[in-house]
Amino acid sequence: MSEAVADEGMAAGASEDKPRVVERQGLDAWDMESPIPPASEASLDEINMVNPRMFAEDRWGEYFARLRAEDPVHFNETEFTGRYWSLTRYDDIKAVDVDDENFTSEHGITLGIPVDAALPEGALDVRMFIAMDNPQHQEQRSTVAPIVAPMGVKTLEPIIRERVIKILDSLPIGEEFNWVEKVSIELTTQMLATLFDFPFDQRAKLTFWSDVATAVPGAGLIESEEERREILIECLMVFTELFEQRKANPGNDLVSMLAQGEKTKDMAPYEFLGNLMLLIVGGNDTTRNSISGSVLGLNKFPAEYDKLRANHGLIPNMVAEIIRWQTPLAYMRRTANSDCVIGDKDIKAGDQILMWYVSGNRDDSHFDRPDDIIIDRPNARQHLSFGFGVHRCMGNRLAEMQLRVLWEEIMKRFEFIEVVGEPERTMSSFVKGYTKLPVKLHAKA
């Protein structure tokens, strides 16, 4: 597909009856100079958890604790986004997540612009099945779901284990290196290349496109929505060529499934790109940042690391607990279909609802000592990180399997993965992750 055709396809998706999925504001929307005050000193009305500095500077915890206690359904309004509400307690989040009748996904899963507003210049108008309601959501989701269903995951496990072993055996012992780069990114990028049957020697493009799709303009990776558009159109062009190849010669991969599926084989370009971004980001961010978070978390709670050394059988439950504690995607959005009440707040039709999974996972009414990692926590699997209802994360089993296999192989090789410096965190209120985690490996005696 040429860039001109891609642009034409994007424009075709921009009519008023189509959902608009646009990224959040760039860094120019925020005060980047003044220190963030302690949560106890902040004006409640001025707390805005979409500020990416809250996450890059690891200040989100104290602010969500205050909101859960004082204003669990918290209102914000900006010129760019219009009205939106932050849900911070577990029960409110889950209630909205499972209610796809009263709260729609059709207007996007991240904070965007008001539903009746014009698209900002340069913004991509894309559509993905996670930002659809049933029946269309289920029709498209079911096309690609088999690859991450239990039998598909079982088939992938030997491949994952082989790659984990190769990666871990290549790491230096006793020398400082960046765990995010050498392990978290490499393992997930190799998995993405397998899922898409993408040229293995070009797999770094998948991570790059994933990062571009969720990047905040001005945070270092991209400077504008126009730059994002240019890069993602390049992604669309590459995958369109693969799509056409797989129509003629299908394999057992996500592109082939989309190319052969009755509900997906004739997708418009903007819809194909949206689903690509969903599958790439979904396969990248959840696992990548949970891998990094697992190492950081066990260093923060060394007694739990000791517990793991004494009983490797705790790894499966530890994986669920790490995913709860890390919460690699901080929130998901819904939009109210009609006027309603959540808590004691009056919500208007068209208001955006941000379900802050990261806050619900730290709700002490549902989790004992929620800020701690407890690897044998009885209700670890009740976490919100994968969502609930019809939009529950399709790849949850694959993500858990990768983390389980990684830690099974880690425990065979290393006595201790030591974090030797402060992590650098992603400048984003959506992707809760890391760009750097300095570590040293200590081999088993």
C-alpha positions in Angstrom: 0.0 0.0 0.0 1.4 3.4 -0.9 1.4 6.3 1.5 -1.2 8.1 -0.6 -3.5 5.1 -0.4 -2.8 4.8 3.3 -3.7 8.4 3.8 -6.9 8.0 1.8 -7.8 5.0 3.9 -7.3 7.0 7.1 -9.4 9.9 5.8 -12.1 7.4 4.9 -12.3 6.5 8.6 -12.7 10.0 9.8 -16.4 10.4 9.2 -18.5 11.5 12.2 -20.1 8.0 12.6 -16.8 6.4 13.3 -15.0 6.3 16.7 -12.0 8.6 17.1 -9.1 7.2 19.0 -6.5 9.9 19.7 -3.6 10.1 22.1 -3.5 12.1 25.2 -2.0 15.6 25.4 1.8 16.1 25.0 4.1 17.3 27.7 3.3 21.0 26.8 -0.1 20.5 28.6 1.7 20.0 31.9 3.9 22.0 34.3 7.2 20.2 33.8 9.3 22.4 36.1 7.6 22.8 39.5 8.0 19.9 42.0 5.0 17.8 42.6 3.8 18.5 46.1 3.0 15.8 48.7 -0.4 14.5 48.1 -1.5 15.7 51.5 -0.7 19.3 50.5 -2.4 19.3 47.0 -5.7 20.9 46.4 -8.2 18.1 45.8 -9.8 19.9 42.8 -6.4 20.3 41.1 -5.4 16.6 41.3 -5.2 15.2 37.8 -3.9 11.7 37.5 -3.4 11.8 33.8 -0.3 13.9 34.3 2.5 11.6 33.1 4.9 13.1 35.6 2.9 11.3 38.4 4.1 8.0 36.9 7.6 9.0 35.6 8.4 10.3 39.1 6.6 7.4 40.9 4.3 9.7 42.8 1.0 8.1 41.8 0.6 5.9 44.9 0.1 8.6 47.5 -2.3 10.6 45.2 -4.5 7.6 44.5 -4.5 6.7 48.2 -5.9 10.2 48.9 -8.5 10.0 46.1 -9.7 6.5 47.3 -10.1 8.0 50.8 -11.6 11.4 50.0 -12.9 11.5 46.4 -13.1 8.0 44.9 -15.0 9.2 41.8 -12.9 12.2 40.9 -13.8 14.8 38.3 -11.5 16.6 35.8 -12.2 18.8 32.8 -9.8 20.2 30.3 -10.2 22.2 27.1 -8.6 19.3 25.1 -10.4 16.4 26.7 -13.7 17.8 28.0 -15.2 16.0 31.0 -13.7 12.9 32.5 -14.0 10.9 35.8 -11.4 8.9 37.6 -12.6 5.7 39.3 -10.1 4.7 42.0 -11.8 2.0 44.1 -11.9 -1.7 43.1 -15.6 -2.2 43.3 -16.5 0.9 41.2 -13.9 -0.1 38.6 -15.1 -3.6 38.2 -18.7 -2.6 38.1 -18.1 -0.3 35.1 -15.7 -2.8 33.4 -18.3 -5.6 33.3 -21.2 -3.2 32.3 -20.9 -2.9 28.5 -24.5 -2.0 28.2 -24.3 1.3 30.0 -20.6 2.1 29.3 -19.3 1.9 25.8 -15.8 1.3 24.4 -16.7 2.7 21.0 -15.1 6.1 21.6 -11.7 4.7 22.6 -9.8 3.0 25.5 -7.6 6.0 26.4 -8.5 9.5 27.4 -9.3 11.4 24.2 -11.3 14.3 23.0 -15.0 14.9 23.7 -17.2 12.6 21.6 -18.7 15.4 19.6 -15.5 17.3 19.0 -13.5 17.5 15.8 -10.2 15.6 15.5 -7.1 17.6 16.2 -4.8 18.2 13.3 -2.5 15.4 12.6 -4.3 12.8 14.9 -4.8 9.4 13.5 -8.4 8.2 13.3 -8.0 4.4 13.9 -10.3 1.7 15.1 -9.5 -1.5 17.0 -11.7 -4.3 18.3 -11.0 -3.5 21.9 -12.6 -0.1 21.1 -15.8 -1.8 19.8 -18.9 -3.1 21.5 -20.5 -6.4 20.8 -21.3 -8.0 18.4 -18.5 -6.5 16.3 -15.9 -6.7 19.1 -16.5 -10.4 19.6 -16.5 -11.1 15.8 -13.1 -9.6 15.3 -11.6 -10.8 18.6 -12.6 -14.4 17.9 -10.7 -14.3 14.6 -7.3 -13.9 16.4 -8.1 -15.4 19.8 -7.1 -19.1 19.0 -3.4 -18.2 18.9 -3.5 -17.3 22.6 -6.1 -19.8 23.7 -4.9 -22.6 26.1 -3.8 -24.9 23.3 -2.0 -22.2 21.4 -0.2 -21.1 24.5 0.8 -24.7 25.3 2.3 -24.9 21.8 4.2 -21.7 22.3 5.7 -22.7 25.6 8.7 -24.7 24.3 9.6 -21.9 22.0 9.5 -19.4 24.8 11.6 -21.6 27.1 14.2 -22.0 24.5 14.5 -18.3 24.0 14.5 -17.5 27.7 17.3 -20.0 28.2 19.3 -18.4 25.3 18.8 -14.9 26.7 19.6 -15.7 30.3 22.7 -17.7 29.4 24.0 -14.7 27.4 23.9 -12.3 30.3 27.1 -11.2 32.1 27.6 -12.4 35.7 28.7 -9.7 38.2 28.5 -6.8 35.7 26.0 -4.0 35.7 23.5 -4.0 32.7 20.1 -2.7 31.9 17.6 -5.5 32.5 14.9 -3.7 30.5 17.0 -3.7 27.4 18.7 -7.1 27.7 15.8 -9.2 28.9 12.4 -7.5 29.1 12.4 -6.0 25.6 14.3 -8.8 23.9 12.0 -11.5 25.2 8.8 -9.7 24.3 10.1 -8.6 20.9 11.0 -12.1 20.0 7.5 -13.3 21.0 5.9 -10.6 18.9 7.9 -11.6 15.9 6.7 -15.2 16.4 3.0 -14.2 16.8 3.1 -12.1 13.6 5.6 -14.3 11.7 7.4 -11.0 11.2 11.0 -11.0 9.8 13.0 -11.9 12.8 16.0 -9.7 11.9 13.7 -6.7 11.8 11.8 -7.4 15.1 13.1 -4.2 16.7 10.6 -2.4 14.5 7.8 -4.0 16.4 8.9 -2.6 19.7 9.6 0.8 18.2 6.1 1.0 16.7 4.5 -0.1 20.0 6.4 2.6 21.8 5.4 5.2 19.2 1.8 4.3 19.5 1.6 5.0 23.2 4.3 7.8 23.5 3.4 11.2 24.9 4.5 13.8 22.4 7.5 15.8 23.7 8.7 13.0 26.0 11.6 12.0 23.8 10.4 9.5 21.3 8.1 11.7 19.2 7.5 15.4 19.2 4.1 15.7 17.6 1.0 13.8 16.4 2.2 14.4 12.9 5.4 12.5 13.6 3.4 9.7 15.2 1.2 9.5 12.1 4.2 9.3 9.7 5.8 6.4 11.7 2.5 4.5 12.1 1.7 4.8 8.4 5.1 3.2 7.7 4.0 0.4 10.0 0.7 0.1 8.1 2.5 -0.1 4.8 4.9 -2.9 6.0 2.0 -4.9 7.4 -0.3 -4.3 4.4 2.4 -6.1 2.3 2.4 -9.0 4.7 -1.4 -9.0 4.8 -1.6 -9.5 1.0 1.1 -12.2 1.1 -0.8 -14.1 3.9 -4.1 -13.9 1.9 -2.4 -16.0 -0.7 -0.2 -18.1 1.6 -1.6 -18.2 5.1 0.2 -19.5 8.1 -0.5 -19.9 11.8 0.0 -16.3 12.8 -2.0 -13.2 13.6 -1.6 -11.5 10.2 -2.8 -14.7 8.5 -5.8 -14.9 10.9 -6.8 -11.3 10.1 -6.2 -11.9 6.3 -8.4 -15.0 6.3 -11.1 -14.1 8.8 -14.5 -13.4 7.4 -15.0 -10.3 9.6 -11.5 -9.0 9.1 -10.2 -9.8 5.6 -11.8 -6.7 4.1 -10.9 -4.2 6.9 -10.3 -0.6 5.8 -6.7 0.6 6.3 -7.4 2.6 9.4 -9.1 -0.4 11.0 -6.3 -2.7 10.1 -3.8 -0.3 11.7 -5.9 0.0 14.8 -6.0 -3.8 15.3 -2.3 -4.1 14.6 -1.5 -1.5 17.3 -3.8 -3.2 19.7 -2.1 -6.6 19.2 1.5 -5.1 19.1 1.0 -3.0 22.2 -0.9 -5.7 24.0 1.8 -8.2 23.3 4.5 -5.8 24.3 3.7 -3.6 27.2 2.0 -6.0 29.6 4.7 -8.6 29.6 7.7 -6.3 29.2 6.8 -4.1 32.1 5.8 -7.0 34.3 9.1 -8.7 33.7 10.9 -5.6 34.8 8.5 -5.0 37.7 9.1 -8.5 38.9 12.8 -8.0 39.4 12.3 -4.5 41.0 9.5 -5.8 43.2 11.4 -8.8 44.6 14.3 -6.5 45.5 11.9 -4.2 47.3 10.5 -7.1 49.3 13.6 -9.3 50.0 11.7 -11.6 52.4 9.4 -12.6 49.4 12.5 -13.3 47.3 13.7 -15.6 50.1 10.3 -17.3 50.2 10.6 -17.9 46.4 14.1 -19.4 46.8 12.7 -21.8 49.4 9.7 -22.8 47.3 9.8 -22.6 43.5 6.2 -23.9 43.5 5.1 -20.4 44.4 6.0 -19.1 40.9 2.6 -19.3 39.3 0.9 -17.4 42.1 3.8 -15.0 42.3 3.3 -14.2 38.6 -0.3 -13.1 39.4 0.8 -11.1 42.3 3.5 -9.3 40.3 1.0 -8.4 37.6 -1.3 -7.0 40.4 1.5 -5.0 42.0 3.0 -3.7 38.7 -0.3 -3.1 36.8 1.4 -2.5 33.5 -1.4 -0.6 31.9 -2.6 2.0 34.5 -6.1 2.5 33.3 -8.8 1.8 30.6 -11.5 4.2 29.5 -15.2 3.8 28.9 -17.8 6.4 27.9 -21.2 6.8 29.6 -24.0 6.0 27.2 -26.5 7.9 29.3 -26.8 10.0 32.5 -26.1 7.8 35.5 -24.7 7.8 39.1 -21.4 6.3 40.2 -20.8 6.5 43.9 -22.5 9.8 44.8 -21.5 11.6 41.5 -23.8 12.5 38.7 -22.3 11.3 35.4 -23.5 12.8 32.1 -24.0 10.9 28.9 -20.8 11.2 26.9 -18.5 11.7 29.9 -15.3 9.7 29.8 -14.7 7.2 32.6 -11.2 6.2 33.5 -11.0 2.9 35.3 -7.7 3.2 37.2 -6.7 -0.4 37.5 -3.5 0.7 39.2 -5.5 2.3 42.0 -8.0 -0.6 42.3 -5.1 -3.0 42.7 -4.0 -1.0 45.7 -7.4 -0.8 47.3 -7.0 -2.1 50.9 -10.7 -2.9 51.1 -10.0 -5.7 48.7 -6.3 -6.5 49.2 -4.5 -6.8 52.5 -1.3 -4.8 52.6 -1.9 -3.8 49.0 1.3 -1.9 48.5 3.4 -5.0 49.4 4.2 -7.9 47.2 3.1 -11.1 48.9 3.9 -14.0 46.5 1.5 -16.4 48.2 -1.3 -13.9 48.4 -4.6 -15.9 48.4 -6.6 -13.6 46.2 -3.7 -12.4 43.8 -5.7 -13.6 40.8 -8.5 -11.2 41.6 -6.4 -8.3 40.3 -7.8 -5.8 37.8 -4.8 -5.7 35.5 -6.3 -7.8 32.7 -9.7 -6.2 33.1 -13.0 -8.0 33.4 -16.1 -8.6 31.2 -16.1 -8.9 27.4 -12.9 -6.9 27.0 -10.8 -8.9 29.4 -7.2 -9.1 28.0 -7.1 -11.8 25.3 -3.4 -12.6 25.9 -3.5 -13.0 29.7 -2.5 -16.6 29.6 0.4 -15.9 27.2 1.6 -13.1 29.4 1.5 -15.3 32.5 3.2 -18.2 30.8 6.1 -16.0 29.7 6.6 -14.7 33.2 6.3 -18.2 34.7 8.8 -19.7 32.3 11.2 -16.8 32.8 11.2 -17.2 36.6 11.5 -21.0 36.4 14.7 -20.6 34.4 16.0 -17.6 36.5 15.7 -19.7 39.7 17.8 -22.5 38.1 20.6 -20.1 37.3 20.9 -17.1 39.7 20.9 -16.8 43.4 20.0 -13.1 43.2 19.2 -10.5 40.6 20.3 -7.4 42.4 18.9 -4.0 41.4 22.0 -1.6 41.7 20.4 1.7 40.9 17.2 3.7 40.6 14.9 2.6 37.8 13.9 5.1 35.1 10.2 5.0 34.4 8.1 5.6 31.4 6.7 9.1 30.9 3.1 8.0 30.5 -0.1 7.7 32.6 -1.3 4.8 30.4 1.7 2.5 30.1 3.1 2.0 33.6 6.6 0.8 32.8 10.3 1.2 32.8 13.0 2.3 30.4 16.0 1.4 32.6 16.6 -1.0 35.4 20.3 -1.4 36.3 21.0 -4.9 37.8 23.8 -7.3 38.6 23.5 -11.1 38.5 24.7 -13.4 41.2 25.2 -17.0 40.1 24.2 -19.9 42.2 27.1 -21.3 44.3 
